[in-house]
Amino acid sequence: MRALLSTAPGGPETLKLTTLPDPIAGPGQVTVEVKACAINYPDVLIIEDKYQFRPPRPFAPGGEIAGIVETIGEGVTGWAPGDRVIATVGHGGLVETLAVPAAALHRLPEGRSFEEGAALLLTYATTIHALRDRGRLQAGQTLLVLGAAGGVGLAAIELGKAFGARVIAAVSSAAKARAAADAGADATLIYGRAPFDKDASKALAEQFKAAVGPGGAEVIYDPVGGDYAEPALRAIAWEGRYLVVGFPAGIPRLPLNLTLLKSCDVCGVFWGAFAARDPQANAAHVATLFELWAAGKIAPRVTESFALQDAGAAIAKMAAREAIGKLVVRVGD
């Protein structure tokens, strides 16, 4: 089988397309013919050895897949060759065939493409955990979403609206603002490109405050970090919840006096650890996502697809923060 491997720490240019033996399904596993693999920001970090996990090399990046079950390992029930499935796998998805724990599989509904399926779980499961468990978002509250045109950003807009919130989308370009509005945002704002000096940071804080209104945002969803974090925190409501999701703009240093003045919470969101620690709660969230998907209230937006040999270009686009929606690699026909 073909596989795109990281053989040394570095950027997408270090990835190498090679041929490996087909995997064999071990106990509790199935092998999946991978049809599509979504690209996410962790793929940028993991090949540079900057992610929370550092798999031994060589390894393939790619954390969520869709495909067809090929073979069944010992002890596996409920699955059969030919079943259409999706799964989050952490890494390893940029291969033609992958051995996957059967417990990680979800059935891909009929009528949904492999590209859509590959683009669903990581962004939406992260976001529903963030908004419900960490943010305690309620109907009628205001949700401010930073980086709102990326995969998790669009998921936050859609889920925020599905849960009855007023959603303000913050983005870096007019094209991204249109994507956020198309996803259902009640209002959009366009911010400048960091780094910001003191005056620019203050101006951005005022921009956020004007957008969310005098009461502030009860929940702020931040998958960006960097110089955007403090201005956003200044727009939080009394007893609001600031959700720390990611840091493509850098790891911020927040002045903790702001948390005292607003009596607010800064909440980390680590979906992978949550899913491992509480699989039943995660399964309930995933079931909700499938219901919302069937009802048309959420829909993964695949804006660009790439061939396996060009997957490095998708990771590079993600690293440059140029992606709108989801980027997906077509692995099989």
GIVEN-V706840 format. One record per pair of residues at least 12 apart in sequence whose ideal C-beta (glycine too) atoms are under 10 Angstrom apart, sorted by sequence separation. I is the first residue (numbers start at 1). J is the second residue. If there is no record, write none. Layout:
i = <I/I>
j = <J/J>
This chain:
i = <4/5/47/51/69/70/88/89/108/131/144/145/148/157/168/169/176/177/191/192/208/220/242/254/314/315/3/4/5/46/47/68/69/70/87/143/156/167/177/191/220/229/304/314/3/4/47/68/69/87/90/106/143/169/171/174/176/271/313/314/315/2/3/5/46/68/69/85/87/89/106/145/154/169/170/189/192/217/220/229/314/2/3/45/46/67/68/69/87/88/143/144/153/167/169/174/191/217/220/242/311/313/1/2/3/43/44/46/67/68/85/87/88/104/143/153/167/168/169/170/171/173/190/191/219/220/242/311/312/1/2/43/66/67/86/87/88/127/142/143/153/167/168/169/170/171/172/173/189/216/217/218/219/229/304/311/1/42/43/66/67/85/86/87/137/141/148/166/167/168/169/170/171/172/189/216/217/218/225/233/240/304/310/311/1/42/43/65/66/67/85/86/143/145/148/149/166/167/168/169/170/171/172/173/208/212/216/217/218/220/221/222/223/225/229/232/242/303/304/309/310/311/1/40/42/43/65/66/85/86/87/135/148/149/150/165/166/167/168/169/170/172/189/216/218/219/220/221/222/223/224/225/226/228/229/233/234/303/304/305/306/308/1/39/40/41/42/64/65/83/85/86/130/137/141/143/144/145/146/147/148/149/154/157/161/162/172/189/209/213/215/216/218/219/220/221/222/223/224/225/226/227/228/229/230/232/233/236/240/242/243/244/245/303/304/305/306/307/308/37/39/40/64/65/79/84/85/86/137/140/141/142/143/144/145/146/147/148/149/153/157/160/161/188/189/204/208/209/212/214/215/216/217/218/219/220/221/222/223/224/225/226/227/229/230/236/238/239/240/241/242/243/244/245/246/301/302/303/304/305/306/307/308/37/38/39/40/63/64/65/78/83/84/127/131/139/140/141/142/143/144/145/146/147/148/149/156/157/160/161/187/204/207/208/211/212/213/216/217/219/220/221/222/223/224/225/226/228/229/230/234/238/239/240/241/242/243/244/245/301/302/303/304/305/306/307/308/37/38/39/63/64/76/77/83/84/93/126/127/130/131/135/138/139/140/141/142/143/144/145/146/147/154/157/158/159/160/161/186/187/205/206/207/208/209/210/212/215/217/222/223/224/225/226/227/229/230/233/236/237/238/239/240/241/242/243/244/245/300/301/302/303/305/306/34/36/37/38/63/64/67/71/73/76/79/84/86/126/127/130/137/138/139/140/141/142/143/144/145/146/149/150/153/154/157/158/160/187/201/204/205/208/209/223/224/225/226/233/236/237/238/239/240/241/243/244/245/300/302/37/38/62/63/65/66/70/73/75/76/78/123/124/127/128/132/137/138/139/149/153/156/157/158/200/201/204/205/208/209/222/225/234/235/236/237/34/36/37/38/62/63/65/70/71/73/79/84/86/123/124/127/128/131/135/137/148/149/154/155/157/202/203/204/205/206/207/208/212/224/230/234/236/300/36/37/60/61/62/63/64/65/67/70/73/76/78/85/122/123/126/127/130/131/147/148/149/150/154/156/157/201/202/205/206/233/236/35/36/37/61/62/63/65/67/72/84/86/87/88/122/123/124/125/126/127/135/149/150/153/154/194/196/197/201/204/205/222/236/3/12/34/35/36/59/60/61/62/63/67/69/86/87/123/124/127/128/131/132/148/149/154/157/194/195/196/200/204/233/1/12/15/33/34/35/59/60/61/62/85/86/88/90/119/123/124/127/131/148/149/153/194/195/196/202/1/4/11/14/32/34/35/59/60/61/62/65/67/69/84/86/88/89/122/123/127/147/148/149/191/194/201/233/14/32/33/34/60/86/87/88/124/128/131/149/170/193/194/196/12/32/33/55/59/60/65/86/120/124/128/145/148/192/196/11/12/31/32/33/55/59/62/69/119/123/149/191/192/6/9/10/11/31/32/33/53/54/55/88/148/170/191/229/9/10/20/31/32/33/53/60/88/145/170/8/9/10/30/31/32/51/65/149/6/7/9/18/20/30/31/51/66/68/145/148/168/191/6/8/9/30/31/67/148/170/191/5/6/16/18/29/30/31/66/143/169/170/6/15/29/30/143/144/145/168/25/29/46/47/142/168/220/222/9/15/25/28/29/46/142/144/146/168/15/25/27/28/29/30/66/68/166/216/218/219/220/223/23/24/25/26/27/28/29/32/66/67/166/220/222/9/22/23/25/26/27/28/33/38/40/42/43/66/216/219/221/6/8/12/22/24/25/26/27/30/33/35/42/65/66/168/7/8/26/30/31/35/36/38/43/66/67/167/170/6/7/25/30/32/35/43/66/67/166/170/5/6/7/32/33/37/65/66/165/166/167/168/169/170/172/5/6/30/32/34/64/65/66/165/5/6/32/39/64/66/165/167/170/195/3/5/6/30/32/34/37/38/39/63/64/66/194/195/3/4/5/37/62/64/65/172/193/194/3/4/30/32/36/37/64/4/34/37/63/64/170/3/34/63/64/160/34/32/34/35/37/64/160/170/34/146/159/170/32/33/34/156/32/33/34/144/157/32/33/156/170/31/32/34/155/156/31/32/144/156/168/30/31/32/144/153/155/23/29/30/31/142/143/152/153/29/30/142/153/248/29/30/142/152/153/248/23/28/29/30/32/144/145/151/248/249/22/24/26/28/29/32/35/142/144/148/150/248/22/23/25/27/28/29/30/141/142/143/144/145/146/147/150/20/22/23/24/25/26/27/28/29/30/142/143/144/145/146/147/148/20/21/22/23/141/142/143/144/145/146/147/148/17/19/20/22/23/25/36/37/38/141/142/143/144/145/146/147/172/35/36/37/38/140/141/142/143/144/145/146/147/15/35/36/38/39/40/145/146/34/35/36/38/39/42/138/146/36/37/38/41/137/138/147/35/36/37/38/40/136/137/146/35/36/38/40/135/136/146/34/38/135/137/6/38/134/135/146/40/135/146/5/134/145/156/6/131/144/3/4/5/130/156/4/5/131/3/4/130/144/2/3/130/144/153/2/3/130/142/144/152/1/2/3/127/142/152/1/2/3/142/1/127/141/144/150/1/126/146/224/142/143/144/145/147/150/141/144/146/147/123/141/143/145/146/147/147/146/137/135/136/41/135/137/134/135/134/135/41/134/40/41/131/134/40/41/130/134/39/40/131/38/130/184/129/130/184/130/183/127/183/152/127/183/126/152/182/126/179/179/162/162/193/136/159/162/163/135/159/162/134/136/135/134/159/162/133/134/135/155/158/163/134/158/162/133/134/161/162/130/134/161/130/131/133/159/130/158/159/129/130/134/158/129/130/133/157/158/127/129/158/183/126/128/129/155/158/182/126/127/130/154/180/126/129/133/154/155/176/179/125/126/129/154/155/176/178/179/125/154/176/123/126/133/176/122/125/126/129/132/133/151/154/172/173/175/176/121/122/125/151/172/151/173/129/132/133/149/151/129/132/171/121/128/149/128/129/132/125/128/127/128/126/125/128/124/125/128/124/127/125/124/125/128/121/124/120/124/151/121/124/150/120/124/120/128/154/155/104/127/150/153/154/155/149/150/151/153/154/120/150/151/124/147/149/150/151/152/123/149/150/151/103/117/124/149/150/151/106/116/123/120/123/120/121/103/106/119/120/106/109/112/119/41/90/112/118/119/88/106/107/111/116/117/119/88/106/109/116/118/119/109/115/116/116/88/112/113/115/118/112/113/115/50/88/86/45/45/123/45/123/41/42/44/122/41/40/41/119/120/41/119/118/119/63/119/116/118/115/117/118/96/116/118/95/115/118/94/114/115/113/115/114/94/114/52/93/94/114/53/52/94/52/94/42/98/97/94/96/97/93/95/96/94/93/62/60/62/61/60/61/62/62/61/38/64/66/38/64/65/67/68/39/47/66/67/36/65/66/39/62/43/47/61/36/37/46/62/37/43/44/48/39/43/44/47/39/44/34/37/39/41/44/45/39/40/43/44/38/39/42/43/44/37/39/41/44/39/40/41/39/41/41/40/39/43/40/43/39/40/38/39/38/39/37/38/39/17/37/38/17/36/37/17/35/36/37/15/17/36/37/17/34/35/36/37/15/16/34/35/36/15/34/35/12/14/33/34/35/12/13/33/12/13/15/33/11/12/12/13/12/13/4/11/12/3/4/11/12/2/4/12/2/4/12/4/11/4/4/4/3/2/1/2>
j = <16/17/59/63/81/82/100/101/120/143/156/157/160/169/180/181/188/189/203/204/220/232/254/266/326/327/16/17/18/59/60/81/82/83/100/156/169/180/190/204/233/242/317/327/17/18/61/82/83/101/104/120/157/183/185/188/190/285/327/328/329/17/18/20/61/83/84/100/102/104/121/160/169/184/185/204/207/232/235/244/329/18/19/61/62/83/84/85/103/104/159/160/169/183/185/190/207/233/236/258/327/329/18/19/20/60/61/63/84/85/102/104/105/121/160/170/184/185/186/187/188/190/207/208/236/237/259/328/329/19/20/61/84/85/104/105/106/145/160/161/171/185/186/187/188/189/190/191/207/234/235/236/237/247/322/329/20/61/62/85/86/104/105/106/156/160/167/185/186/187/188/189/190/191/208/235/236/237/244/252/259/323/329/330/21/62/63/85/86/87/105/106/163/165/168/169/186/187/188/189/190/191/192/193/228/232/236/237/238/240/241/242/243/245/249/252/262/323/324/329/330/331/22/61/63/64/86/87/106/107/108/156/169/170/171/186/187/188/189/190/191/193/210/237/239/240/241/242/243/244/245/246/247/249/250/254/255/324/325/326/327/329/23/61/62/63/64/86/87/105/107/108/152/159/163/165/166/167/168/169/170/171/176/179/183/184/194/211/231/235/237/238/240/241/242/243/244/245/246/247/248/249/250/251/252/254/255/258/262/264/265/266/267/325/326/327/328/329/330/60/62/63/87/88/102/107/108/109/160/163/164/165/166/167/168/169/170/171/172/176/180/183/184/211/212/227/231/232/235/237/238/239/240/241/242/243/244/245/246/247/248/249/250/252/253/259/261/262/263/264/265/266/267/268/269/324/325/326/327/328/329/330/331/61/62/63/64/87/88/89/102/107/108/151/155/163/164/165/166/167/168/169/170/171/172/173/180/181/184/185/211/228/231/232/235/236/237/240/241/243/244/245/246/247/248/249/250/252/253/254/258/262/263/264/265/266/267/268/269/325/326/327/328/329/330/331/332/62/63/64/88/89/101/102/108/109/118/151/152/155/156/160/163/164/165/166/167/168/169/170/171/172/179/182/183/184/185/186/211/212/230/231/232/233/234/235/237/240/242/247/248/249/250/251/252/254/255/258/261/262/263/264/265/266/267/268/269/270/325/326/327/328/330/331/60/62/63/64/89/90/93/97/99/102/105/110/112/152/153/156/163/164/165/166/167/168/169/170/171/172/175/176/179/180/183/184/186/213/227/230/231/234/235/249/250/251/252/259/262/263/264/265/266/267/269/270/271/326/328/64/65/89/90/92/93/97/100/102/103/105/150/151/154/155/159/164/165/166/176/180/183/184/185/227/228/231/232/235/236/249/252/261/262/263/264/62/64/65/66/90/91/93/98/99/101/107/112/114/151/152/155/156/159/163/165/176/177/182/183/185/230/231/232/233/234/235/236/240/252/258/262/264/328/65/66/89/90/91/92/93/94/96/99/102/105/107/114/151/152/155/156/159/160/176/177/178/179/183/185/186/230/231/234/235/262/265/65/66/67/91/92/93/95/97/102/114/116/117/118/152/153/154/155/156/157/165/179/180/183/184/224/226/227/231/234/235/252/266/34/43/65/66/67/90/91/92/93/94/98/100/117/118/154/155/158/159/162/163/179/180/185/188/225/226/227/231/235/264/33/44/47/65/66/67/91/92/93/94/117/118/120/122/151/155/156/159/163/180/181/185/226/227/228/234/34/37/44/47/65/67/68/92/93/94/95/98/100/102/117/119/121/122/155/156/160/180/181/182/224/227/234/266/48/66/67/68/94/120/121/122/158/162/165/183/204/227/228/230/47/67/68/90/94/95/100/121/155/159/163/180/183/227/231/47/48/67/68/69/91/95/98/105/155/159/185/227/228/43/46/47/48/68/69/70/90/91/92/125/185/207/228/266/47/48/58/69/70/71/91/98/126/183/208/47/48/49/69/70/71/90/104/188/46/47/49/58/60/70/71/91/106/108/185/188/208/231/47/49/50/71/72/108/189/211/232/47/48/58/60/71/72/73/108/185/211/212/49/58/72/73/186/187/188/211/69/73/90/91/186/212/264/266/54/60/70/73/74/91/187/189/191/213/61/71/73/74/75/76/112/114/212/262/264/265/266/269/70/71/72/73/74/75/76/79/113/114/213/267/269/57/70/71/73/74/75/76/81/86/88/90/91/114/264/267/269/55/57/61/71/73/74/75/76/79/82/84/91/114/115/217/57/58/76/80/81/85/86/88/93/116/117/217/220/57/58/76/81/83/86/94/117/118/217/221/57/58/59/84/85/89/117/118/217/218/219/220/221/222/224/58/59/83/85/87/117/118/119/218/59/60/86/93/118/120/219/221/224/249/58/60/61/85/87/89/92/93/94/118/119/121/249/250/59/60/61/93/118/120/121/228/249/250/60/61/87/89/93/94/121/62/92/95/121/122/228/62/93/122/123/219/94/93/95/96/98/125/221/231/96/208/221/232/95/96/97/219/96/97/98/208/221/97/98/221/235/97/98/100/221/222/98/99/211/223/235/98/99/100/212/221/223/92/98/99/100/211/212/221/222/99/100/212/223/318/100/101/213/223/224/319/95/100/101/102/104/216/217/223/320/321/95/97/99/101/102/105/108/215/217/221/223/321/96/97/99/101/102/103/104/215/216/217/218/219/220/221/224/95/97/98/99/100/101/102/103/104/105/217/218/219/220/221/222/223/96/97/98/99/217/218/219/220/221/222/223/224/94/96/97/99/100/102/113/114/115/218/219/220/221/222/223/224/249/113/114/115/116/218/219/220/221/222/223/224/225/94/114/115/117/118/119/224/225/114/115/116/118/119/122/218/226/117/118/119/122/218/219/228/117/118/119/120/122/218/219/228/118/119/121/123/218/219/229/118/122/219/221/91/123/219/220/231/126/221/232/92/221/232/243/94/219/232/92/93/94/219/245/94/95/221/94/95/221/235/94/95/222/236/245/95/96/223/235/237/245/95/96/97/221/236/246/96/97/98/237/97/223/237/240/246/98/223/243/321/240/241/242/243/245/248/240/243/245/246/223/241/243/245/246/248/249/249/241/240/241/147/241/243/241/242/242/243/150/243/150/151/241/244/151/152/241/245/151/152/243/151/243/297/243/244/298/245/298/243/299/269/245/301/245/271/301/246/301/303/288/289/321/265/288/291/292/265/289/292/265/267/267/267/292/295/267/268/269/289/292/297/269/293/297/269/270/297/298/267/271/298/268/269/271/297/269/297/298/269/270/274/298/270/271/274/298/299/269/271/300/325/269/271/272/298/301/325/270/271/274/298/324/271/274/278/299/300/321/324/271/272/275/300/301/322/324/325/272/301/323/271/274/281/324/271/274/275/278/281/282/300/303/321/322/324/325/271/272/275/301/322/302/324/281/284/285/301/303/282/285/324/275/282/303/284/285/288/282/285/285/286/285/285/288/285/286/289/286/289/288/288/289/292/286/289/286/290/318/289/292/318/289/293/290/298/324/325/275/298/321/324/325/326/321/322/323/325/326/293/323/324/298/321/323/324/325/326/298/324/325/326/279/293/300/325/326/327/283/293/300/298/301/299/300/283/286/299/300/287/290/293/300/223/272/294/300/301/271/289/290/294/299/300/302/272/290/293/300/302/303/294/300/301/302/275/299/300/302/305/300/302/305/247/286/286/246/247/325/248/326/245/246/248/326/246/246/247/325/326/248/326/326/327/272/328/326/328/326/328/329/308/328/330/308/328/331/308/328/329/328/330/330/311/331/270/311/312/332/272/272/314/273/315/272/331/331/329/331/332/329/331/332/331/331/308/308/311/311/311/312/314/315/315/300/326/328/302/328/329/331/332/304/312/331/332/302/331/332/306/329/311/315/329/305/306/315/331/308/314/315/319/311/315/316/319/312/317/308/311/313/315/318/319/314/315/318/319/314/315/318/319/320/314/316/318/321/317/318/319/318/321/323/323/323/327/326/329/326/327/326/327/327/328/327/328/329/308/328/329/309/328/329/310/328/329/330/309/311/330/331/312/329/330/331/332/311/312/330/331/332/312/331/332/310/312/331/332/333/311/312/332/312/313/315/333/312/313/314/315/315/316/308/315/316/308/309/316/317/308/310/318/309/311/319/312/319/315/329/331/331/331/331/332>
